[in-house]
Every structure is written in structure tokens, then in C-alpha cells.
Amino acid sequence: MANTYTQIHIHFVFAVKYRKATIHKSWKEELYKYISGIIKNNNHKLLAIKGVADHVHILIGIRPAQSISELMKSVKQNSSKWINDNKFIGNHFEWQEGYGAFSYSKSQLNAVVNYIQNQELHHKKKSFREEYINFLKKFEVDYDEKFIFKELI
């Protein structure tokens, strides 16, 4: 076949290490723009990005030339370096290890975009931990709760 045609939509969810609420309202839009640039530079299409102080949701039309793990490594490494270089927080910023990646069909995209865009409203009712476990259950992902989040010691 001369060309490759795909339609792959992935919803990513990842948290600040220890779920610390360190993404501040004063610079979070800049963070989203920076992450958008990373995604675009990796030849993927950003469909939605939003979050709250302790985590981010991203919906991407992903190209199969790059693995999901390579893309997330790039997004998380480069965005944490950017946050640290700009000294947005008083100490060292890190994302939690790992991420959630959930696939959706084209017919579901409007609902997912709406869900992502309404993160602040959504989290007035539900914690990130509850939200994340609900995703794992909804998508029937086997998990061990003790490995979902690193706790602050």
C-alpha cells in the first residue's frame, strides 16, 4: 500500500508527582501552550488540553510513527524542564511516573473534548483519584491500587 491512513484518538491523563497542587492558575495556560507545541512538533494533532492544579488531560489525534510512551516521555520531560527553567514553583517540579491513555472513536470526540474543557467544574464534585480509578474501571484496565499513585512520605 502506497500510503498509511489512520484515525487514532487517545485521551491522556497524568498527574503532578505526589498529586501536589502546584500547577498555578497564573501560568497554567502557558503550560498548555507549551505542551501543545511539543505535541505539534511531534506531528500529532492536539484536540483538547485542560486540567487542574494537580493533573492534566490531553486529547490527541496521534500518528502511528511515534509510540505513545515516546510521546508521553517527551511531553512530560520537556514540560517539567520548562516549568523548572521558568522557576514557576519554589522547588523542583516533577510529573508522577506513568500516565493513563484511553482510546476513543471519532463519534465520541465531542463528549471527550467537553469533558476535558470542564475539568475545573468536574473536580468540584470528584477527586482526581476517584476520576482516575473510574477511568480504569470504565476501560476495564487491570490495576493494583497501591501502584496507581505515589504517596508523599
C-alpha positions as CSV (number, residue, x, y, z in Angstrom):
1,M,0.0,0.0,0.0
2,A,1.4,3.4,-1.0
3,N,0.2,5.4,2.0
4,T,-0.8,4.8,5.6
5,Y,-4.1,6.2,6.8
6,T,-5.1,6.2,10.4
7,Q,-7.6,7.6,12.8
8,I,-6.3,7.1,16.4
9,H,-7.6,9.3,19.2
10,I,-6.0,9.0,22.6
11,H,-7.0,10.7,25.9
12,F,-4.0,11.1,28.2
13,V,-4.2,11.8,31.9
14,F,-1.1,12.4,34.0
15,A,-0.5,13.9,37.4
16,V,2.0,16.1,39.3
17,K,4.3,14.0,41.5
18,Y,2.5,13.1,44.8
19,R,-0.6,14.9,43.3
20,K,0.7,18.2,44.7
21,A,-1.4,21.1,43.5
22,T,1.5,23.0,42.0
23,I,0.1,24.0,38.6
24,H,-0.9,27.6,39.3
25,K,-3.6,29.5,37.5
26,S,-1.2,32.3,36.7
27,W,0.9,30.1,34.3
28,K,-1.2,27.0,33.5
29,E,-2.4,28.4,30.1
30,E,1.3,29.0,29.2
31,L,1.9,25.3,30.2
32,Y,-0.9,24.1,28.0
33,K,0.5,26.1,25.0
34,Y,4.0,24.7,25.7
35,I,2.6,21.1,25.8
36,S,0.6,21.9,22.6
37,G,3.9,22.8,20.9
38,I,5.5,19.6,21.9
39,I,2.6,17.6,20.5
40,K,2.6,19.6,17.3
41,N,6.4,19.3,16.9
42,N,6.0,15.5,17.2
43,N,3.5,15.6,14.3
44,H,0.3,14.9,16.3
45,K,-2.9,16.9,16.4
46,L,-4.0,18.4,19.7
47,L,-7.8,18.2,20.1
48,A,-8.1,19.4,23.7
49,I,-6.0,20.2,26.8
50,K,-7.0,21.2,30.3
51,G,-6.6,20.3,33.8
52,V,-6.5,21.5,37.4
53,A,-3.7,22.2,39.9
54,D,-2.6,18.5,40.2
55,H,-3.2,16.9,36.8
56,V,-3.7,17.4,33.1
57,H,-5.9,15.8,30.4
58,I,-4.9,15.8,26.8
59,L,-6.9,14.5,23.8
60,I,-4.7,13.9,20.7
61,G,-5.1,12.6,17.2
62,I,-1.9,10.5,17.2
63,R,0.2,9.5,14.3
64,P,1.5,5.9,14.4
65,A,5.1,6.9,13.6
66,Q,5.7,7.5,17.3
67,S,4.8,5.3,20.2
68,I,2.5,6.5,22.9
69,S,5.3,6.0,25.5
70,E,7.8,8.1,23.5
71,L,5.3,10.9,23.1
72,M,4.4,11.0,26.8
73,K,8.1,10.8,27.7
74,S,8.7,13.9,25.5
75,V,5.7,15.8,26.8
76,K,6.5,15.1,30.5
77,Q,10.3,15.6,30.3
78,N,10.2,18.8,28.2
79,S,7.3,20.4,30.1
80,S,8.8,19.7,33.5
81,K,12.1,21.2,32.3
82,W,10.2,24.3,31.0
83,I,8.4,24.7,34.4
84,N,11.7,24.4,36.3
85,D,13.7,26.7,33.9
86,N,11.0,29.3,34.4
87,K,11.0,28.8,38.1
88,F,7.3,28.8,38.4
89,I,7.4,27.0,41.7
90,G,9.7,27.4,44.6
91,N,11.2,23.9,44.4
92,H,11.8,21.2,41.8
93,F,8.7,20.3,39.7
94,E,8.1,16.7,38.5
95,W,5.3,14.7,37.0
96,Q,4.2,11.5,38.6
97,E,5.6,8.4,36.9
98,G,3.2,6.8,34.4
99,Y,0.0,8.1,32.8
100,G,-3.4,6.9,31.6
101,A,-4.0,6.5,27.9
102,F,-7.5,5.8,26.7
103,S,-8.7,5.4,23.1
104,Y,-11.9,6.8,21.7
105,S,-13.7,6.6,18.4
106,K,-14.4,9.7,16.3
107,S,-18.1,9.7,17.3
108,Q,-17.1,10.1,21.0
109,L,-14.7,13.1,20.5
110,N,-17.2,15.9,21.2
111,A,-18.1,14.3,24.5
112,V,-14.4,13.8,25.5
113,V,-13.5,17.4,24.4
114,N,-16.4,18.7,26.5
115,Y,-15.3,16.6,29.5
116,I,-11.7,17.9,29.3
117,Q,-12.7,21.5,28.9
118,N,-14.9,21.3,32.0
119,Q,-12.2,19.9,34.4
120,E,-12.5,22.7,37.0
121,L,-16.2,22.2,37.3
122,H,-15.9,18.4,37.3
123,H,-13.4,18.4,40.1
124,K,-15.6,20.4,42.4
125,K,-17.5,17.1,42.7
126,K,-14.9,14.4,42.3
127,S,-11.3,14.0,43.3
128,F,-8.6,13.1,40.8
129,R,-8.1,9.7,42.5
130,E,-11.8,8.9,42.1
131,E,-11.8,10.2,38.5
132,Y,-8.7,8.1,37.6
133,I,-10.0,4.9,39.1
134,N,-13.3,5.4,37.3
135,F,-11.4,5.6,34.0
136,L,-9.5,2.4,34.8
137,K,-12.8,0.6,35.7
138,K,-14.7,2.0,32.7
139,F,-12.0,0.9,30.3
140,E,-11.6,-2.5,32.1
141,V,-7.9,-1.9,32.8
142,D,-6.4,-4.3,35.4
143,Y,-4.7,-2.3,38.2
144,D,-3.3,-2.6,41.7
145,E,-4.4,0.4,43.6
146,K,-1.2,0.6,45.6
147,F,0.7,1.3,42.4
148,I,-1.6,4.0,41.0
149,F,-0.2,7.0,42.9
150,K,3.0,7.6,44.8
151,E,2.2,8.9,48.2
152,L,4.2,11.7,49.8
153,I,6.2,10.1,52.7
